[in-house]
Amino acid sequence: MSHGDLPETPRIGFCGIGKMGEPMAWRLLAAGHALRVWNRSSAKLAQLEAHGAVVDESPRQLAEHSDVAMLCLGDADAVEDVVFGAEGLARAVNAPRFLIDHSTIAPMQARHFAQRWHEMTGGAWIDAPVSGGTAGAAAGTLAIFCGGGAPEIAAVEPLLRAYASRVTRMGASGAGQATKLANQAIVVTTIAGIAEACVLAQRAGIDAASMPAALGGGWADSVLLQTLLPRMLTPPSNPSGTIRTMLKDLDAVAELAHESHAPLRAVGEVRKLLQEAVEQGLGEEDISQIVRVLLKQSMREM
């Protein structure tokens, strides 16, 4: 495939209008792209339809009218069903030339799906997980890590720029997912460190709410500190990312670490913390709420 394989005004189909997919879809519409959408639940589609998106009844129908299909789904099982199921994208007579998967799945799964997609459709699969959260999607500042062929990634990059400020090819198929899992290892260990620091400050009699400003500009400062420490003190009503989702990502990190013979001691300890949070009924809470597990433990030890 080459740049010429993508029309000057490509038709885009987006599957998975969830917490991340919805703001990404809005950014595509705002950029003037012709957009078709599909989601298991139709509740979030009415507003997009009112602003020009075409709602399809199945991924297969969406694929028939799309040059590029984009996915933002919960896990590998959902990806496999939406793409290869009875009414999946791959069943279309005229399947999209490019499939861009923004879901977070294991690199081995991405490579398997890419090969299967190419065998069934002749098209290119780009694994393109994202980082930046719902706020980054809405602001158009996501970072995207891509795995796949260089010409194919270059061809679709202008589309990705609707919601991303950074698009980087990390290597062949699966490399984007491997990068995302390394990203998640950094993110989750940092969040756990912030949670422990929050509890430490509170137990030491410090006003933890003053810490983001006090630490701003220092080595401990980060987007995560500024964003999540306030949420630890005042839980958000609408989670930007749940504990259960992060635990799912860490399971994929652990799988990749095993395949790569890479010891991940810190990540392993944080995974135990997330698992404990899920067991305490906090699975659907914002990731910041792992602090409640630590607070509960600190109360037992007093």
N, C-alpha and C positions, 0 to 999 in steps of 0.2 A: 504493500500500500504506500501511497505517497500523499503529499499535501493535496494533490489534485483530486483525490478520491473523496474529499469532503466538499460539498457544495458551498458556494459563497455565502448563502444564507441557509445553514443546516437546520433541519427539523430535529428538535430535541424531545426525547421522551424521558420522564423522570419517575422512577418507581420508589416509593417509600417516603411519604410526606409526614415524617415524624418530627421529633424535637430538632434534629439537624436538617433534615430534608426540607422542611417547610420554609425556613428562611433562605435556604439555597435556591429553592424554586422561585421565591419572590425576587431574589436578585437576578435570576435569569430573565424573568418577565420585565423587570425594570431596565434591563440592558437591551430590551427590544427583541429578544429571541422568540421564535415560534415554539411554543411549549405545549406538550401533552403530558398529562399526569395520571398516575394510577396509585391507589393505596387500598389496603385491605379494608380499612374503615373509611367511609366516604365523608365523615364529619368535617375534615379539614379541607375538603376539596371545593366547597361551594364558593368561598371567597376567591380562591385562585381562578375558578371558572368565571366568576363575575368580572375578573380583571383580564380575561382574554385567554386563559389556559383552556385546552380541550381535555375533558375528562373521559378516559377510556374505561371499558368494563373489565378488561383483562390485560395482563402484560403482553399477551400475543397480539391483541388488537392494537395496543400502543406501538409495538414493534413494527407492524405493517406500515406505519406512517412516520417512522423516525429514521433519521440518518445516524443519530447518536443516541444510545440509551444510557441513562445514568441510574445507579442504584445507591440507596443509602438505607440499609436494612440492619436488623438487629444481630444476626449471626449467620453462620455458614449454612445452616439448614434453611433459613429464609431465602438466602441468595440462591441456593440450589433449586428451591421450589419455584421462585419467581422466574428464574432463567430457564430451567430445564424441565419443569413440571408440565402437566398435560396442557395447560394454557399459558405456558411460559414464553419468554421472549424468543427462545431458540426455535419454537414451533412455527414462527411466522414464515410465510412463503418468501417474503422479502425482508429478511432480518437486517437490523442496523449494521452498518459497516464497522462501527466502533461501540464497544461496551466499556463504560467507565464505572468501576465499582468503588464507591466511597465507604463501604462497610469496613469494619475491622474484623478480619478473619486470619487464620494461620497462613503463613507463606506457602506451605505445601498445598493447602486447599486452593489458594489463588492460582498456583501453577496448574493444578489439576483442572480447575474450571476453565482456565485460559486455553488449554489444549483441547478440552471437550467443546468449547465454544467455536474454536477455529475449525475443528473437524466437522461440526454440524452446520456451520454458517459460512465459513471462509473469512469471518471477520476477526478483528483484533480486540483483545481483552486487555484493558489497562487497570491494574490495581492501583487505586489512588486514595488511600485513607487520608483523613484530614486531622488537623490539630488546631485548636483555637476556640472550641466550644460554640454554643449557640450565639453568644455575643459576637464572636469573630465571623460567623456565618452571616449574621444580620448586617454587620459592618463591611463585609467584603474583604476581610483581612486574614482569612484562613491560610494556613500553611498546608500544602498538599505534597505528599511523598509518592512518587510514581514508579511503578515497575512495568516494564514493557519495552517495545522497540522505540528507539529515539525518533524516527520519522513520525510514528503514530502519535507519540506524546506531543511532539511539536505541532502536529495538525490540530489537536484538540485544546492545546493550551489557551488560545484566545477565548474559548468557551469557559474554561475554568476560571479565567480572570474575572468573571462576573462576581465571584464570591471569594476569590483568593488573591492575596498580595504576593504570595511566593509559591511557585510550582517548580519542583525539582525532580529530575529523573535520577533515581537512585541505582538503577541497574535493570537487569532482565526481569521477567515475570516473577512476582513474589517479593522483589526487593522493596517495593513500597510498603508492603505489609510488615516486613521485617523491621523497616525503619520506624513504622508506627508502634510496633511492640517495644522497641528500644525507647521511643518517646514515652510510652506509657510507664515503663520502668522508672524513668526519671520523674515523671509527673507523680506517680503514686507514692514513691518514697519521699518526695518533697512534701506532699500533702500530709503524710503521716508525721513527718518531722515538724511541720507547722502545728499539727494537732497536739503533739507532745509538748511543744514550746508553749502553746496556749494554756494547757493544763498546768505546766510548771509555773508560768507567770501567775495564774490565778491562785495556786497553792502558796506561792511566795508573797502574796498580798499585793501584787502589781495589777493595775488596771489594764487588762489585756487589750481593751479597745484602743488604747493609746499606742500599741506596738507598731501597727503599720506605718503610722506617721513617724514614730521614733526611729524605726529601722530603715526608713526610706532612704535610698542612696547608698546604704551600706552593703556589705557582702551578703547579708541575709535577705536583702530585698529581692522581690520577684513579683511577677504578675500574679502568681499563685498566692503569695503572702497577702498582697493588697486585695485580692478578690475573695479568698476563702476564709481568712481569719475573721473578718466581720460576719461571715455566714455561720461560722462556728459559734459565735456569740448570739446571733439572732438567726435561727434557721429560716431559710427561704421557703415561701409557700409553693414555689414552682421550681423543682430541681433542674439544674442545667445538665447534670449527669448523675446517675444513681450509683449507689454502692454496688448493687447487683451487676450493673453493666461493667463497672470497673473490675469486679471480681471475674467476670467472663473474660475480659481482656487479659487479666493476669494468668488465667488458665492457659490462654494462648501463648503468653510470654513463657510460662513454665514448659510448655511443649516445645517451643523453639529452643529454649535453653538446653533441654534434654537432647534434642537433635544435634545441637551445636557444641555440646560438651562445655557449656559455659556456666560456671557456678554463680548463682544469684542469691547470696545469703540475705541481703537486706530485703530484696523483693519477696523472698520466701516468708520472712517475718511479717511483712505488711500483708501478705495474702492471708495469713492466719488472723490478722486483725479484721480484715474485711469479712472473712468467713464467720468470725464471732459476731460481727455486726449483723450479718444476715440471720444468724441463729437467734439474735435478740429482736428480730422483727423489723430491722432497719433497712432491709434490702432496697426498698423503693424511695428511700430518703436521699437527699443530696449527698454527694461524696464527702462534703465537709462534716457530715454528722458521724463520721468515725470517731470524732472527739467525744461523743457520748459514751462510747465503750471505754475510753481511757478515763473519763471522769468517773464512771461507775467503778472502775477498778481502783482508782485513787481513793474513793470513799471507803471501799472495803479494807484498804491498807492503812487507814488512819486509826 
